[in-house]
């Protein structure tokens, strides 16, 4: 059975909820490993058949903890995971586009194959209090995360990626 690795970072809970929803759905189709970015390694990337990267947008960029994951693993797997499918989710306060572009650039360097458009969930958090507050992702947005997880799992299980 193919393996989907979901690597995520979440400080206020929004991205964690998104990653958990995607993992729940993907597990119906394939083996799914959900790992915080602080714990994920190059070996985890090598052992997986596909990836879902989930990160919050911080200051119009991917969160530093997620960037650290990419920094720690990039060269260890370079040239060894080419062609594998990936998708991404961004939990954003305003737009999330730059965070999605940054992850896509890293995935391009790894020669991964994007199989879904980035899923950006906007919380509209604009004030300091809203930005730092614990997030609750609405059900309809979590359903979109489940749909993405299900599609990733099904695509891997059927061998279409």
Wavefront OBJ file of the C-alpha trace (Angstrom):
o trace
v 0.000 0.000 0.000
v 1.441 3.411 -0.906
v 2.237 5.929 1.804
v 1.180 9.578 1.996
v 3.296 11.763 4.259
v 1.597 14.874 5.621
v 4.075 17.356 7.084
v 2.605 20.339 8.895
v 3.316 23.169 11.284
v 0.745 24.930 13.400
v 1.150 27.483 16.151
v -2.477 28.506 16.642
v -4.174 25.241 15.664
v -5.594 26.142 12.262
v -3.103 24.283 10.121
v -3.146 21.314 12.516
v -6.917 21.015 12.076
v -6.511 21.180 8.308
v -3.769 18.517 8.288
v -5.759 16.227 10.600
v -8.846 16.502 8.393
v -6.821 15.646 5.294
v -5.135 12.730 7.083
v -8.468 11.360 8.291
v -9.775 11.226 4.725
v -6.537 9.959 3.172
v -6.424 7.035 5.601
v -9.524 5.648 3.900
v -7.443 5.135 0.760
v -3.789 4.698 1.738
v -1.332 4.483 4.602
v -1.022 8.020 5.915
v 1.619 9.439 8.218
v 0.928 12.796 9.875
v 4.095 14.462 11.172
v 4.812 17.860 12.673
v 7.514 19.670 10.725
v 9.743 19.672 13.813
v 9.779 15.840 13.781
v 9.773 15.083 10.038
v 13.056 13.965 8.492
v 14.581 13.216 5.139
v 14.064 9.525 5.879
v 10.332 10.200 6.206
v 10.357 11.825 2.765
v 12.285 8.934 1.250
v 9.883 6.369 2.739
v 6.738 8.050 1.363
v 5.205 7.794 -2.095
v 3.543 11.223 -2.012
v 3.328 14.335 0.126
v 0.950 16.899 1.499
v 2.645 19.956 2.967
v 0.569 22.150 5.296
v 1.855 25.434 6.662
v 0.556 28.688 8.029
v 1.305 31.963 6.379
v 3.418 34.191 8.632
v 4.271 37.708 7.488
v 3.288 36.813 3.908
v 5.619 33.791 3.857
v 5.677 30.155 4.939
v 6.141 29.776 8.664
v 9.766 29.595 9.774
v 9.302 26.168 11.350
v 8.116 24.778 8.009
v 11.023 26.497 6.254
v 13.342 24.853 8.787
v 11.914 21.445 7.795
v 12.705 22.184 4.152
v 16.187 23.460 5.082
v 16.948 20.332 7.149
v 15.770 17.844 4.552
v 16.304 19.467 1.165
v 19.787 18.288 0.255
v 19.428 14.890 1.953
v 16.696 13.889 -0.509
v 17.640 15.955 -3.561
v 17.612 13.729 -6.633
v 15.999 10.871 -4.694
v 12.287 11.818 -4.663
v 11.880 13.200 -8.161
v 8.508 12.729 -9.824
v 6.597 11.984 -6.644
v 3.220 13.716 -6.262
v 2.552 16.496 -3.810
v -0.104 18.969 -2.800
v -0.155 21.746 -0.268
v -2.434 23.587 2.120
v -1.914 27.049 3.582
v -3.723 28.530 6.568
v -3.607 32.255 5.866
v -4.685 35.396 7.609
v -5.072 37.406 4.437
v -4.131 35.701 1.184
v -1.533 32.908 1.452
v -0.390 33.176 -2.165
v 3.263 33.898 -1.395
v 3.473 31.035 1.100
v 2.056 28.720 -1.578
v 4.576 30.038 -4.132
v 7.465 29.411 -1.736
v 6.456 25.798 -1.150
v 5.954 25.300 -4.882
v 9.486 26.621 -5.558
v 10.953 24.142 -3.079
v 8.914 21.305 -4.593
v 10.115 22.352 -8.056
v 13.706 22.053 -6.850
v 12.943 18.530 -5.637
v 11.273 17.866 -9.028
v 8.023 16.861 -7.345
v 4.815 16.764 -9.359
v 1.997 19.063 -8.219
v -1.240 17.083 -8.490
v -3.624 19.612 -6.925
v -3.816 23.379 -6.804
v -2.748 24.803 -3.426
v -5.626 24.851 -0.957
v -5.574 28.178 0.871
v -7.899 28.602 3.831
v -8.188 32.249 4.856
v -9.021 32.994 8.499
v -9.171 36.770 7.898
v -7.096 37.313 11.037
v -5.801 40.879 10.740
v -5.251 42.250 14.232
v -2.567 41.084 16.643
v -5.197 39.484 18.844
v -6.832 37.650 15.930
v -3.503 36.515 14.505
v -2.275 35.092 17.816
v -5.623 33.581 18.850
v -6.356 29.867 18.733
v -8.035 29.141 15.394
v -11.164 27.138 14.698
v -11.433 26.184 11.049
v -15.068 26.098 9.862
v -16.574 22.754 8.864
v -16.939 23.694 5.191
v -13.221 24.511 5.004
v -12.308 21.296 6.830
v -14.436 19.451 4.274
v -12.246 20.975 1.554
v -9.184 19.664 3.405
v -10.796 16.226 3.626
v -11.498 16.335 -0.110
v -7.841 17.097 -0.782
v -6.691 14.296 1.531
v -9.111 11.865 -0.066
v -7.963 12.802 -3.570
v -4.302 12.398 -2.613
v -4.966 9.036 -0.981
v -7.093 7.765 -3.873
v -4.592 8.925 -6.483
v -1.772 7.135 -4.709
v -3.849 3.995 -4.119
v -4.886 3.813 -7.776
v -1.402 4.591 -9.039
v -2.536 7.534 -11.162
v 0.059 9.978 -9.852
l 1 2 3 4 5 6 7 8 9 10 11 12 13 14 15 16 17 18 19 20 21 22 23 24 25 26 27 28 29 30 31 32 33 34 35 36 37 38 39 40 41 42 43 44 45 46 47 48 49 50 51 52 53 54 55 56 57 58 59 60 61 62 63 64 65 66 67 68 69 70 71 72 73 74 75 76 77 78 79 80 81 82 83 84 85 86 87 88 89 90 91 92 93 94 95 96 97 98 99 100 101 102 103 104 105 106 107 108 109 110 111 112 113 114 115 116 117 118 119 120 121 122 123 124 125 126 127 128 129 130 131 132 133 134 135 136 137 138 139 140 141 142 143 144 145 146 147 148 149 150 151 152 153 154 155 156 157 158 159 160 161
